[in-house]
Structure formats: C-alpha cells, structure tokens
Amino acid sequence: ADPNSINNCRVKMEECIEEIRCWMSANKLKLNSSKTEVLVIGSRHHGPISFPGLTIGQDIIHTSKSARNSGVLFDSSLSMEAHVKNITRQAFYHLRNIGRIRKYLTKEATETIVHAFVTSKLDYCNSLLYGLPQCLLQKLQHVQNTAARIVMCSSKFEHVTPILKDLHWLPIEQRVIFKVLLLTYKTLNNQAPVYLSDLIVPYNPSRVLRSSSQNLLCVPKTNYIRYGNRAFFKSAPVLWNSLPPTIRAKPTLESFKSSLKTYLFSVAYGQ
C-alpha cells in the first residue's frame, strides 16, 4: 500500500476521533482509550499492511490482530476464523456441562437449554458467515452435531443426519442462508434499516419479459470474489433469485419464514 495514502488515512482518523473525544468531554463523557482498538483490514494475498498507531489524546493505540464489534470478532483479513474459534470454544464449554447433567433432564428440557446456550451462539450474526470455506462451517456443524447427540442421547458413532432431521434442525449452512434471506425479505418489505434497502435493487428490465413479474433483484458485479461475493449487496440477490417464485411472493413475514424453512429443510435433507 502507498505510505502516503496510509498516512493520510491515519491523520483523518485521528481528526475524527479527536472530534468525538471533544464532543464526549463536552457532554461529561470520557473516551476510554485503553478499550479502543484499531483493526486494519486487507487482503491476505497482499501481505500485512504496515500501519502506524493512532494517537488519541496522550495515548498511542497500536493495531490489533482482531477486534470485537457487537459481539463478533473481526480479523485483519475478514476470514472470521477468530470468530468461529471463539464460538466453538464457548459452545463446547456449555455442551460439556449440559452433558454432565443430561441424565437428570428430559429431552424437552435439554433441547431448551441447548437452544439457550449453544444454538443462540451459532445463530448470532450468522449472516456474516455466508461464503466462508467449508472447513470453517464444518467446525460449527460439529458443534451442532454434538448438541443434537446430547439432546437425543445418541452415540457419537451414530449417523447424525437422521438425528438432525428428527429434531427438525437446519444444518449450519442452511441456517446462514436462512438469515440472509430473512434480512432480504425484511428489506424488500420496509422492515429493515434504510442502509440495507440502499444495497439491493429490484430487477426492472427495459422491455416486458416473463421475469418482470417474478420479484427478482439485480445481481451486481464485484471486483473481489473473496470479499464481494460475501457482501450483502451480492449475496442477497443471488440467494433471493434462486428461491421458488411462490416463496418470494409470500405476503407476510411469518408465512415467508415457514415456507423458507420448509424449502431449506428439503434442500438440506433431500426431501
């Protein structure tokens, strides 16, 4: 990266943070520099970016390898490896504790506890996991498989697919797709923030075609496959256009969610 460009970015960021710090001070608040993190995001193929620390007041904040934002761990290449590792570690901690008391619980109680302590972590902000390599998604799938076996008191050698089907649990990949499509439906029906609405564009062909009335979205081109295809403005129209027209035309959120889950369930388990 160009050193001059990096230095200009640093100066602008410092000016912006200084304005925030002054505003907070004027409103009897304090910016805690010890809890402030700097994360430089770039492509792993171009190597690490040399970025000097930011000066905030009397403190110098150096760059971090990863930073937490709203409970999600972002790393410098947006690989989400740190986030997946953190979810896996926390989930297995709870699963070990649940496993110790499983014999004292009913199936229904165990499933409720699993959803509260494990499934909630797997589903939290999982739309960010769209397009990740299978090796990372499989780590999360291993968590779900273990949870399912604990709920059903099955052996680790028993095939897990019938267990997941009996529990009516969508696999991890389909859960991610479900979340992206749910956000897309809300966006198209004015139930999502404006900044999401600005990212997707309805497909309106220049002449009348059969696709004109199918509620499709424009699929934009991206310069970077690794990052661009995972972004909401690209993943949303790709997944939305792949849905059957009957699901895209559902009039209410609840009917859409129900039909979408049934459809993804059939895709996952071949029914």
N, C-alpha and C positions, 0 to 999 in steps of 0.2 A: 504494500500500500504506500501511497505517496506520503512522505513525512509531513509535508506542508499541509496536506488535506487533514491528516490526523491531528496536527497541532491546531488547525482552525476549529475542528470539532471539539477539541478539548477546551479551547477558550470559550466557545459558545455554550458548552455545557456548564462550565464554571460560572459564567454570567447568569445563566438561567437558574442554577442552584442558589446563587447568591441572592437573586431576587426573591426566591422562595424563602430563603433563610430570613431575609429582612422583613418580608410580609409576616412570617410566623412570629418573629420577635415583636413586631408592632401589635400583634394580636395576643401577646402574652403566651406564646408557644415557643418551643425550642426544637430545633432540628438536631436529632441525635446522630452526630457524625460517626459514633462508634458502631451504629447499626446500619450505616449507609454502605451499600455495596456497588461496585462498578463491574459490569459484565460486558465484555467486547465480543460481539457475535460475528463470526466469519466462517468461511468455508475451510474444512479440514484439508482440502486438496491444495490450498494456497499457503498452508502453514500458519503458525500463530502470528497474530498482529502485535507488534510492539507498541504498546500504548502507555504513556506516562500516567502517573497517578493524578487524580483530581484534587485540587486544593479547595477545601471547604473551611472557611474561617482560618483557624490556626492548624487545622488537621490536613494530612495528606492521605487520601483514600486510594489504595492500590487495587489493581484489577483482581477479580476472583475467578476461579475455575468454574464456579456455578453460583447461582443466586436464586433465592426463593421469591416468588411473586404469587400472592394469593394462594399459598399452599402448594405451588408447583415449582419443582426445581428445574431451572433452565441452565444449560451448559453453553459453552462458547461456540459450539457448532450446531446447537439445536437438535442434537441426536436423541435427547430425552433419556439417555442411558442412566444418568444420575437419578432422575425421577422414577424410572422403572425399578431401579435397585432399591430406592427408598421405600416404594410401595410394597415391594416383595418382602423386604425385611420386616416392616411393620405388620403386614398381613400374616406372615408365618409366626410371628410372636403371638398374635391373638389366636391363631389356629392351634398352636401347641397348648395354650391354656384352655381353649374350648375342648380339645381332645382329652385333657385330663379329667374333665367333669362330664364327658359325653354320656357315660353310663347312668348318670343321675337325671338326665334330661329326656324329654320326649322329642320326637322328630320335629314337631312344630316349633317347640321352644328353641331347639338347636338351630333351625333354619332362621328364626327371627334374630338370634344372636349373631349368626354368620352374616346376615344382611347388614346388621348394625355396625359390626366391627371390621368386616372384610369386604363385602360387596360394595359398601359405600366408598371405600378407598379405591376399588377398581373402577368405579363409575365416575369418580370426581374429576371433572375437567378432562374426561377421556377423549373428547373430540380432538384434543391436541395430539393424540396418539395415532391419528389417521396417517396411513402411508409409511409407518415405521417398518423396518425389516422384520421378517417373521421370527428371527432369533430373539428379538425383544418381546414381541407379542406372546411368544411361547412361554416366556418366563411368567408372564401374568396369567396365561392359560393354565400353567402348572399350579398356581395359587388357587384358581377356581376349581380345578380338578380335585385338589386336596380337600377343599372346603366341601365339595359335593360328596366325597367319600366319607367324610366325617359325619355329615348330615344323615347319610343313608347307612352308616356303619358297615361299609363295604371294604373289602381287602384292597391293598394297593396293587395287587396283581390282577384285579378285576377290570375289564374293559370299561372305560369311563363314559363313552358316548351314550350308552343306554341309561346310565345314571343321570347324566345331564338332561336327557330327553324326558325322563320320568319327573324330574324336578321342574321341567319347563324353563330351564335357564338357557339364555342365548350365550354362545361362546364369546370370548373377548373381542374378536374381530368384528362380529356382528353387533356387539354392544356399542362399539366405537361408531360403526356406520349408522346405527340407530340414533345416536346422539347428534351426529352431523345432520341427518335428515330431519330430525325433530327441530333443530335450530333453523333449518331451511324452511320448513313449513311455517314456523312462527314468524320468520322474517317476511315471507310472502303474504302473511295474513295480519301484518301490522301488530304482531305480538312480541317483537324483538326490538332491541335498540336501533336507532337510526344508522349508527355506524356499520351495522351488519346489512341493513337494507341497501346501503350505498354500494355494497360489494357484489351484488348479484343483479343481473339484467334479464328481464323476460325476453324470450325469443319472438321477435316480430319480423317475419320475412317480408321482403319488398313486394312480393306478389302472393296471392292466396294459394296456400298449399294445405294438404291434409294435416300437416304438423302444426298449422296455425292455431288450431283449437285444442291442442293437447297439453297446454300449460307447461311448455318447455322453457328452459333457461339457456342463455348464450354461454358457450364454453370458451373462455378466453385462452389465448396462448400465453405460455410462460417461458421466460428466458432460462430459468434454472429448474431442472426437473426435480432435483433433490428437495428444494425448498418450495418452489412454485406449485408443484402438484399436491403438496400437503396443505397449502393455504386454503382458507375457507372460500375465497372467491373462485377457486378452481375445483376443489373437491365437492362443494355444494352442487353446482350444476351438473357435474359428471354423475354423481350418485342420484340426483333428482331425476335426470333424464332417463336413467336406467330402470326406474320404477315403472310398474304397470300403470297405465293411464287411470284405471279405476281407483288406485290408491292416491295418486296425485290429486284427484278430484274430490277427495273426501271433504265434507262441509264443515266438520268440527274437529278440534284437536284430539278429543278422546277417540273418535272413530278412526282418525288417522293413525294414532298410536297403536290401537288394537290391530288394525289391518297391517300396519308396518311390521309389528312383532310377529304376526302370523306368517307374513311373507318371508321375513328373515329367518324364522324358525325352519321353514320349508327349504330355504336355500342352504342353511347350515347342516340339516339332517336329511336332506333329500326326500322330503315327504311331499 
